[in-house]
Amino acid sequence: MKRFTCDELVELITAYLDDALDRPEREGFEAHAASCADCGRQLDQFRETIRALGQFPPERKLSDGTRDRLMSAFRARRH
C-alpha cells in the first residue's frame, strides 16, 4: 500500500473519484483520507460538489453576460 502526503492526496482526488487509481494507490488514498481529518473533509466536499452539480441538466449553459463576468474575474485574479 502506498502512503500519501496531503498534497499528493489533493492531486489525486479526481482520479480517486473516477476510480482511476490502481489497488495499492486506492488503498493508500483511503487510508490517508480516513486518518487525516482535513483530507477526509476535502474529499467529502468534492463529493458534495459533484453531487450538487449533477443536479443540473447537461444542456444548461451560462448566459453570455455571466460567462464574461466570470472570465473577467479569473483574468483579474491571475494578475
All heavy atoms as an XYZ file, in Angstrom:
640
protein
N       0.852     -1.184      0.000
C       0.000      0.000      0.000
C       0.892      1.240      0.000
O       1.821      1.335      0.785
C      -0.909     -0.004      1.237
C      -1.718      1.257      1.385
S      -2.981      1.238      2.685
C      -2.042      1.013      4.156
N       0.602      2.161     -0.886
C       1.355      3.404     -0.968
C       0.886      4.359      0.121
O      -0.290      4.441      0.422
C       1.153      4.031     -2.349
C       1.917      5.322     -2.523
C       1.741      5.899     -3.897
C       2.467      7.177     -4.168
N       3.106      7.907     -3.133
N       1.822      5.077      0.705
C       1.479      6.118      1.679
C       1.436      7.457      0.951
O       2.266      7.735      0.098
C       2.505      6.168      2.795
C       2.486      4.949      3.659
C       3.446      5.141      4.831
N       3.454      3.970      5.649
C       2.710      3.820      6.739
N       1.914      4.783      7.116
N       2.775      2.721      7.449
N       0.474      8.275      1.311
C       0.293      9.566      0.655
C       0.492     10.709      1.629
O       0.160     10.600      2.813
C      -1.131      9.672      0.081
C      -1.341      8.870     -1.153
C      -1.805      7.569     -1.088
C      -1.067      9.401     -2.395
C      -1.997      6.824     -2.224
C      -1.256      8.662     -3.546
C      -1.723      7.368     -3.461
N       0.997     11.819      1.090
C       1.002     13.075      1.836
C      -0.306     13.790      1.514
O      -1.017     13.423      0.565
C       2.175     13.978      1.415
O       1.989     14.360      0.048
C       3.515     13.273      1.588
N      -0.602     14.819      2.258
C      -1.813     15.598      1.987
C      -1.772     16.195      0.580
O      -2.781     16.175     -0.137
C      -1.976     16.696      3.030
S      -2.253     16.072      4.707
N      -0.629     16.737      0.175
C      -0.512     17.324     -1.161
C      -0.760     16.286     -2.249
O      -1.419     16.571     -3.254
C       0.862     17.962     -1.361
C       1.041     19.240     -0.565
O       0.026     19.861     -0.175
O       2.194     19.623     -0.315
N      -0.231     15.088     -2.076
C      -0.442     14.026     -3.060
C      -1.919     13.633     -3.124
O      -2.459     13.403     -4.208
C       0.406     12.800     -2.728
C       1.886     13.008     -2.936
C       2.721     11.864     -2.393
O       2.374     11.278     -1.352
O       3.743     11.568     -3.029
N      -2.563     13.557     -1.969
C      -3.972     13.196     -1.950
C      -4.802     14.215     -2.723
O      -5.641     13.840     -3.536
C      -4.471     13.085     -0.514
C      -5.896     12.553     -0.414
C      -5.950     11.344      0.483
C      -6.818     13.638      0.079
N      -4.533     15.489     -2.504
C      -5.271     16.542     -3.199
C      -5.107     16.407     -4.718
O      -6.068     16.562     -5.468
C      -4.825     17.944     -2.716
C      -5.358     19.041     -3.601
C      -5.256     18.159     -1.274
N      -3.905     16.074     -5.153
C      -3.642     15.917     -6.587
C      -4.428     14.754     -7.191
O      -4.710     14.746     -8.384
C      -2.145     15.678     -6.827
C      -1.266     16.850     -6.485
C      -1.292     17.933     -7.542
O      -1.421     17.602     -8.723
O      -1.201     19.108     -7.155
N      -4.773     13.773     -6.377
C      -5.394     12.546     -6.890
C      -6.886     12.406     -6.586
O      -7.481     11.375     -6.894
C      -4.652     11.325     -6.346
C      -3.220     11.159     -6.835
C      -2.542     10.007     -6.103
C      -3.191     10.929     -8.337
N      -7.495     13.422     -6.003
C      -8.907     13.300     -5.632
C      -9.775     12.951     -6.840
O     -10.605     12.044     -6.770
C      -9.434     14.569     -4.920
C      -8.912     14.594     -3.485
C     -10.951     14.622     -4.914
C      -9.326     15.812     -2.691
N      -9.624     13.643     -7.942
C     -10.485     13.355     -9.094
C     -10.203     11.966     -9.660
O     -11.132     11.269    -10.059
C     -10.369     14.433    -10.190
O      -9.004     14.570    -10.566
C     -10.909     15.765     -9.714
N      -8.940     11.545     -9.677
C      -8.614     10.192    -10.149
C      -9.269      9.156     -9.232
O      -9.808      8.146     -9.699
C      -7.106      9.988    -10.212
N      -9.249      9.413     -7.938
C      -9.885      8.504     -6.984
C     -11.391      8.426     -7.243
O     -11.964      7.335     -7.331
C      -9.608      8.971     -5.551
C     -10.364      8.175     -4.519
C      -9.918      6.920     -4.133
C     -11.521      8.677     -3.938
C     -10.618      6.167     -3.184
C     -12.223      7.952     -2.997
C     -11.775      6.696     -2.632
O     -12.474      5.964     -1.707
N     -12.023      9.577     -7.369
C     -13.470      9.602     -7.577
C     -13.867      9.011     -8.927
O     -14.984      8.502     -9.069
C     -13.996     11.033     -7.424
C     -13.887     11.605     -6.008
C     -14.251     13.077     -6.005
C     -14.743     10.818     -5.026
N     -12.971      9.063     -9.895
C     -13.222      8.452    -11.209
C     -12.838      6.975    -11.242
O     -12.899      6.342    -12.288
C     -12.449      9.197    -12.299
C     -13.013     10.567    -12.589
O     -14.190     10.809    -12.260
O     -12.277     11.404    -13.151
N     -12.413      6.444    -10.105
C     -11.976      5.046     -9.983
C     -10.817      4.733    -10.935
O     -10.770      3.680    -11.567
C     -13.152      4.095    -10.220
C     -12.893      2.715     -9.645
O     -12.071      2.601     -8.707
O     -13.494      1.745    -10.130
N      -9.877      5.684    -11.030
C      -8.746      5.543    -11.948
C      -7.435      5.185    -11.247
O      -6.396      5.157    -11.893
C      -8.574      6.839    -12.747
N      -7.473      4.915     -9.951
C      -6.265      4.533     -9.228
C      -6.161      3.014     -9.184
O      -7.176      2.316     -9.102
C      -6.292      5.075     -7.798
C      -6.375      6.586     -7.621
C      -6.410      6.942     -6.142
C      -5.220      7.276     -8.313
N      -4.921      2.520     -9.204
C      -4.760      1.076     -9.045
C      -5.004      0.715     -7.578
O      -5.139      1.593     -6.716
C      -3.401      0.597     -9.553
C      -2.212      1.175     -8.789
O      -2.360      1.543     -7.598
O      -1.125      1.263     -9.379
N      -5.090     -0.553     -7.290
C      -5.469     -1.001     -5.943
C      -4.552     -0.471     -4.840
O      -5.053      0.055     -3.834
C      -5.531     -2.527     -5.929
C      -6.019     -3.056     -4.609
C      -6.083     -4.553     -4.627
N      -6.386     -5.045     -3.308
C      -7.114     -6.093     -3.067
N      -7.614     -6.779     -4.059
N      -7.341     -6.462     -1.833
N      -3.210     -0.561     -4.969
C      -2.363     -0.025     -3.884
C      -2.550      1.485     -3.688
O      -2.565      1.972     -2.547
C      -0.938     -0.345     -4.336
C      -1.076     -1.456     -5.316
C      -2.411     -1.264     -5.977
N      -2.695      2.226     -4.784
C      -2.924      3.675     -4.663
C      -4.263      3.941     -3.995
O      -4.367      4.810     -3.125
C      -2.895      4.339     -6.041
C      -1.533      4.445     -6.660
C      -1.587      5.031     -8.048
O      -2.476      4.635     -8.838
O      -0.735      5.877     -8.341
N      -5.294      3.227     -4.414
C      -6.631      3.416     -3.855
C      -6.630      3.123     -2.348
O      -7.176      3.887     -1.557
C      -7.626      2.520     -4.582
C      -9.055      2.710     -4.145
C     -10.013      1.969     -5.091
N     -11.338      2.502     -4.948
C     -11.780      3.653     -5.436
N     -10.990      4.412     -6.161
N     -13.015      4.064     -5.235
N      -5.993      2.032     -1.960
C      -5.940      1.681     -0.542
C      -5.161      2.719      0.261
O      -5.567      3.094      1.364
C      -5.326      0.295     -0.371
C      -6.240     -0.814     -0.849
C      -5.586     -2.185     -0.833
O      -4.364     -2.282     -0.551
O      -6.287     -3.171     -1.100
N      -4.048      3.212     -0.292
C      -3.275      4.240      0.387
C      -4.043      5.548      0.494
O      -4.014      6.224      1.528
N      -4.731      5.893     -0.581
C      -5.559      7.098     -0.601
C      -6.622      7.009      0.487
O      -6.799      7.928      1.286
C      -6.201      7.244     -1.986
C      -7.014      8.492     -2.158
C      -6.484      9.578     -2.829
C      -8.305      8.575     -1.667
C      -7.244     10.732     -3.009
C      -9.065      9.720     -1.830
C      -8.529     10.805     -2.501
N      -7.341      5.884      0.524
C      -8.418      5.710      1.502
C      -7.888      5.701      2.931
O      -8.528      6.262      3.833
C      -9.194      4.433      1.193
C     -10.024      4.565     -0.074
C     -10.632      3.256     -0.550
O     -10.213      2.170     -0.075
O     -11.527      3.321     -1.415
N      -6.725      5.083      3.148
C      -6.137      5.051      4.489
C      -5.785      6.467      4.948
O      -6.047      6.845      6.093
C      -4.896      4.151      4.507
N      -5.194      7.251      4.054
C      -4.833      8.622      4.420
C      -6.089      9.447      4.674
O      -6.173     10.162      5.682
C      -3.978      9.271      3.328
C      -3.557     10.665      3.694
N      -2.364     10.936      4.327
C      -4.183     11.858      3.551
C      -2.279     12.243      4.542
N      -3.383     12.825      4.079
N      -7.067      9.356      3.774
C      -8.295     10.146      3.937
C      -9.017      9.784      5.231
O      -9.611     10.655      5.877
C      -9.209      9.941      2.735
N      -8.946      8.517      5.634
C      -9.605      8.084      6.871
C      -8.865      8.559      8.125
O      -9.483      8.771      9.168
C      -9.722      6.562      6.885
N      -7.558      8.758      8.002
C      -6.778      9.129      9.188
C      -6.460     10.619      9.273
O      -5.954     11.077     10.291
C      -5.464      8.337      9.207
O      -4.637      8.731      8.126
N      -6.749     11.369      8.234
C      -6.459     12.814      8.204
C      -7.780     13.575      8.078
O      -8.427     13.524      7.036
C      -5.524     13.124      7.027
S      -5.152     14.885      6.852
N      -8.150     14.255      9.128
C      -9.445     14.959      9.143
C      -9.557     15.979      8.015
O     -10.606     16.091      7.368
C      -9.660     15.632     10.498
N      -8.480     16.737      7.755
C      -8.541     17.756      6.697
C      -8.747     17.130      5.320
O      -9.558     17.599      4.524
C      -7.268     18.605      6.692
C      -7.180     19.531      7.893
O      -8.231     19.847      8.484
O      -6.063     19.942      8.241
N      -8.015     16.061      5.032
C      -8.149     15.405      3.727
C      -9.496     14.704      3.599
O     -10.115     14.731      2.529
C      -7.005     14.422      3.499
S      -5.431     15.264      3.187
N      -9.971     14.106      4.671
C     -11.293     13.487      4.655
C     -12.375     14.514      4.389
O     -13.302     14.278      3.612
N     -12.230     15.680      4.997
C     -13.194     16.764      4.791
C     -13.143     17.262      3.343
O     -14.174     17.490      2.716
C     -12.910     17.897      5.781
C     -13.934     18.985      5.809
C     -13.766     19.991      6.962
N     -12.422     20.187      7.487
C     -11.937     19.596      8.603
N     -12.691     18.784      9.301
N     -10.716     19.833      9.017
N     -11.939     17.380      2.797
C     -11.813     17.841      1.421
C     -12.435     16.830      0.451
O     -13.115     17.214     -0.497
C     -10.349     18.080      1.064
C     -10.195     18.752     -0.274
C      -8.872     19.444     -0.417
O      -7.978     19.300      0.388
N      -8.745     20.209     -1.475
N     -12.233     15.552      0.701
C     -12.847     14.523     -0.123
C     -14.370     14.614     -0.046
O     -15.062     14.545     -1.076
C     -12.357     13.139      0.311
C     -12.914     11.945     -0.443
C     -12.625     12.038     -1.934
C     -12.345     10.656      0.143
N     -14.902     14.802      1.141
C     -16.351     14.964      1.306
C     -16.860     16.183      0.553
O     -17.939     16.146     -0.066
C     -16.729     15.086      2.784
C     -16.537     13.785      3.545
O     -16.448     12.710      2.908
O     -16.466     13.853      4.795
N     -16.100     17.279      0.569
C     -16.503     18.488     -0.144
C     -16.526     18.252     -1.650
O     -17.436     18.719     -2.342
C     -15.564     19.643      0.199
C     -15.744     20.153      1.602
C     -14.665     21.149      2.017
O     -13.630     21.269      1.382
N     -14.905     21.850      3.113
N     -15.536     17.525     -2.174
C     -15.540     17.190     -3.596
C     -16.777     16.367     -3.946
O     -17.441     16.632     -4.953
C     -14.278     16.401     -3.973
C     -13.192     17.244     -4.570
C     -12.354     17.989     -3.762
C     -13.006     17.287     -5.938
C     -11.352     18.753     -4.294
C     -11.997     18.049     -6.483
C     -11.167     18.786     -5.671
N     -17.054     15.364     -3.137
C     -18.230     14.520     -3.403
C     -19.515     15.338     -3.387
O     -20.390     15.157     -4.230
C     -18.310     13.401     -2.368
C     -17.318     12.305     -2.595
C     -17.482     11.219     -1.551
N     -16.652     10.078     -1.849
C     -15.990      9.382     -0.956
N     -16.048      9.710      0.321
N     -15.265      8.348     -1.312
N     -19.640     16.238     -2.423
C     -20.831     17.077     -2.318
C     -20.952     18.015     -3.517
O     -22.036     18.223     -4.050
C     -20.816     17.873     -1.012
C     -22.018     18.764     -0.804
C     -23.338     18.019     -0.756
O     -23.358     16.822     -0.399
O     -24.375     18.636     -1.080
N     -19.833     18.581     -3.947
C     -19.848     19.467     -5.113
C     -20.293     18.703     -6.356
O     -21.137     19.182     -7.133
C     -18.450     20.077     -5.343
O     -18.101     20.844     -4.191
C     -18.425     20.963     -6.572
N     -19.747     17.521     -6.549
C     -20.127     16.695     -7.706
C     -21.608     16.341     -7.640
O     -22.327     16.409     -8.637
C     -19.256     15.430     -7.764
C     -17.819     15.819     -8.134
C     -19.818     14.411     -8.750
C     -16.805     14.720     -7.911
N     -22.076     15.977     -6.446
C     -23.495     15.649     -6.289
C     -24.368     16.854     -6.624
O     -25.342     16.754     -7.364
C     -23.783     15.184     -4.862
C     -25.225     14.676     -4.689
C     -25.612     14.573     -3.231
N     -25.636     15.858     -2.551
C     -26.564     16.809     -2.720
N     -27.541     16.634     -3.569
N     -26.506     17.942     -2.051
N     -23.992     18.024     -6.119
C     -24.781     19.231     -6.360
C     -24.768     19.618     -7.838
O     -25.806     19.971     -8.407
C     -24.260     20.384     -5.514
N     -23.623     19.541     -8.473
C     -23.534     19.906     -9.891
C     -24.244     18.898    -10.770
O     -24.735     19.249    -11.845
C     -22.078     20.043    -10.315
C     -21.327     21.225     -9.715
C     -19.856     21.176    -10.117
C     -21.960     22.540    -10.135
N     -24.322     17.666    -10.337
C     -25.003     16.636    -11.110
C     -26.496     16.841    -11.198
O     -27.170     16.209    -12.000
N     -27.029     17.756    -10.401
C     -28.461     18.030    -10.429
C     -28.858     18.977    -11.558
O     -30.033     19.140    -11.835
C     -28.904     18.623     -9.095
C     -28.738     17.634     -7.958
C     -29.122     18.233     -6.612
O     -29.637     19.337     -6.534
N     -28.856     17.502     -5.553
N     -27.875     19.594    -12.214
C     -28.171     20.491    -13.322
C     -28.292     19.685    -14.608
O     -27.507     18.767    -14.840
C     -27.071     21.546    -13.500
C     -27.043     22.561    -12.406
C     -26.042     22.547    -11.453
C     -28.026     23.529    -12.320
C     -26.006     23.480    -10.437
C     -28.005     24.470    -11.307
C     -26.996     24.445    -10.363
N     -29.227     20.049    -15.459
C     -29.304     19.351    -16.749
C     -28.046     19.624    -17.561
O     -27.501     20.732    -17.518
C     -30.524     19.965    -17.427
C     -31.039     21.027    -16.532
C     -30.222     21.063    -15.284
N     -27.533     18.650    -18.297
C     -26.277     18.831    -19.032
C     -26.330     19.922    -20.087
O     -25.318     20.506    -20.418
C     -26.010     17.467    -19.666
C     -27.237     16.675    -19.483
C     -28.090     17.338    -18.444
N     -27.491     20.232    -20.608
C     -27.574     21.243    -21.659
C     -27.593     22.671    -21.126
O     -27.580     23.625    -21.887
C     -28.809     20.996    -22.544
C     -30.138     21.216    -21.857
C     -30.612     20.002    -21.044
O     -29.971     18.948    -21.069
O     -31.640     20.137    -20.355
N     -27.590     22.829    -19.826
C     -27.638     24.156    -19.226
C     -26.340     24.905    -19.521
O     -25.252     24.412    -19.273
C     -27.843     24.036    -17.729
C     -28.050     25.376    -17.076
C     -28.482     25.196    -15.662
N     -28.656     26.506    -15.071
C     -29.391     26.741    -14.023
N     -30.010     25.764    -13.431
N     -29.500     27.946    -13.544
N     -26.452     26.112    -20.028
C     -25.302     26.933    -20.384
C     -25.355     28.245    -19.599
O     -26.417     28.711    -19.215
C     -25.323     27.265    -21.877
C     -25.426     26.073    -22.780
C     -24.089     25.698    -23.285
C     -24.261     24.650    -24.352
N     -23.440     23.565    -24.312
N     -24.182     28.819    -19.407
C     -24.113     30.139    -18.790
C     -24.556     31.177    -19.811
O     -24.273     31.045    -21.004
C     -22.683     30.459    -18.365
C     -22.082     29.628    -17.249
C     -20.626     30.011    -17.041
C     -22.857     29.810    -15.961
N     -25.201     32.223    -19.322
C     -25.528     33.327    -20.229
C     -24.228     34.000    -20.649
O     -23.200     33.886    -19.967
C     -26.441     34.336    -19.534
O     -25.714     35.024    -18.528
N     -24.252     34.708    -21.771
C     -23.042     35.395    -22.231
C     -22.538     36.390    -21.190
O     -21.339     36.495    -20.953
C     -23.308     36.112    -23.559
C     -23.465     35.145    -24.720
O     -23.033     33.978    -24.600
O     -24.042     35.551    -25.755
N     -23.455     37.108    -20.550
C     -23.059     38.084    -19.533
C     -22.392     37.424    -18.337
O     -21.370     37.904    -17.837
N     -22.948     36.314    -17.876
C     -22.364     35.593    -16.744
C     -20.994     35.050    -17.112
O     -20.037     35.166    -16.347
C     -23.292     34.449    -16.293
O     -24.544     35.009    -15.903
C     -22.697     33.669    -15.136
N     -20.901     34.473    -18.297
C     -19.620     33.945    -18.762
C     -18.572     35.049    -18.825
O     -17.448     34.887    -18.359
C     -19.773     33.291    -20.135
C     -18.506     32.668    -20.638
C     -18.681     32.189    -22.097
N     -17.437     31.769    -22.653
C     -16.449     32.575    -23.045
N     -16.587     33.872    -22.929
N     -15.339     32.107    -23.544
N     -18.920     36.210    -19.382
C     -17.980     37.324    -19.495
C     -17.527     37.819    -18.121
O     -16.347     38.109    -17.920
C     -18.603     38.481    -20.289
C     -18.793     38.147    -21.761
O     -18.188     37.163    -22.249
O     -19.560     38.869    -22.430
N     -18.454     37.908    -17.173
C     -18.097     38.349    -15.820
C     -17.152     37.351    -15.152
O     -16.178     37.736    -14.505
C     -19.353     38.560    -14.967
C     -20.118     39.830    -15.324
C     -21.182     40.172    -14.291
N     -22.145     39.120    -14.065
C     -23.214     38.879    -14.835
N     -23.442     39.620    -15.904
N     -24.044     37.898    -14.536
N     -17.427     36.066    -15.310
C     -16.548     35.050    -14.731
C     -15.157     35.102    -15.347
O     -14.149     35.042    -14.648
C     -17.138     33.653    -14.920
C     -18.270     33.282    -13.983
C     -18.902     31.966    -14.427
C     -17.766     33.156    -12.560
N     -15.085     35.204    -16.669
C     -13.788     35.256    -17.342
C     -13.006     36.493    -16.908
O     -11.794     36.422    -16.687
C     -13.965     35.227    -18.864
C     -14.530     33.907    -19.385
S     -13.581     32.455    -18.880
C     -12.088     32.712    -19.803
N     -13.667     37.619    -16.762
C     -13.001     38.837    -16.293
C     -12.469     38.654    -14.878
O     -11.354     39.072    -14.566
C     -13.971     40.020    -16.329
O     -14.292     40.346    -17.652
N     -13.267     38.022    -14.029
C     -12.826     37.783    -12.653
C     -11.634     36.845    -12.613
O     -10.682     37.067    -11.859
C     -13.988     37.200    -11.828
N     -11.632     35.806    -13.435
C     -10.489     34.877    -13.490
C      -9.239     35.602    -13.970
O      -8.156     35.418    -13.423
C     -10.773     33.692    -14.411
C     -11.819     32.748    -13.894
C     -12.710     32.129    -14.761
C     -11.941     32.454    -12.535
C     -13.659     31.251    -14.301
C     -12.895     31.588    -12.064
C     -13.763     30.988    -12.946
N      -9.389     36.420    -14.999
C      -8.231     37.152    -15.527
C      -7.671     38.127    -14.484
O      -6.458     38.239    -14.298
C      -8.615     37.920    -16.793
C      -8.759     37.029    -17.989
C      -9.007     37.846    -19.271
N      -9.565     36.986    -20.276
C     -10.830     36.970    -20.666
N     -11.694     37.811    -20.131
N     -11.252     36.132    -21.583
N      -8.555     38.817    -13.782
C      -8.123     39.777    -12.752
C      -7.415     39.053    -11.613
O      -6.453     39.560    -11.048
C      -9.330     40.551    -12.227
N      -7.867     37.867    -11.292
C      -7.271     37.095    -10.187
C      -5.842     36.644    -10.530
O      -5.006     36.554     -9.661
C      -8.162     35.885     -9.915
C      -7.655     34.995     -8.864
C      -8.399     35.247     -7.590
N      -8.046     34.203     -6.650
C      -7.693     34.454     -5.427
N      -7.690     35.682     -4.991
N      -7.375     33.491     -4.617
N      -5.584     36.375    -11.812
C      -4.264     35.913    -12.230
C      -3.236     37.030    -12.167
O      -2.048     36.764    -12.119
C      -4.321     35.361    -13.659
C      -5.002     34.034    -13.712
C      -4.983     33.347    -15.037
N      -4.271     34.000    -16.105
C      -4.389     33.688    -17.362
N      -5.190     32.723    -17.721
N      -3.708     34.308    -18.296
N      -3.657     38.265    -12.164
C      -2.701     39.387    -12.184
C      -2.492     39.978    -10.839
O      -2.871     39.877     -9.861
C      -3.166     40.474    -13.143
C      -3.253     39.981    -14.552
N      -2.159     39.578    -15.263
C      -4.312     39.800    -15.367
C      -2.536     39.183    -16.470
N      -3.846     39.305    -16.547
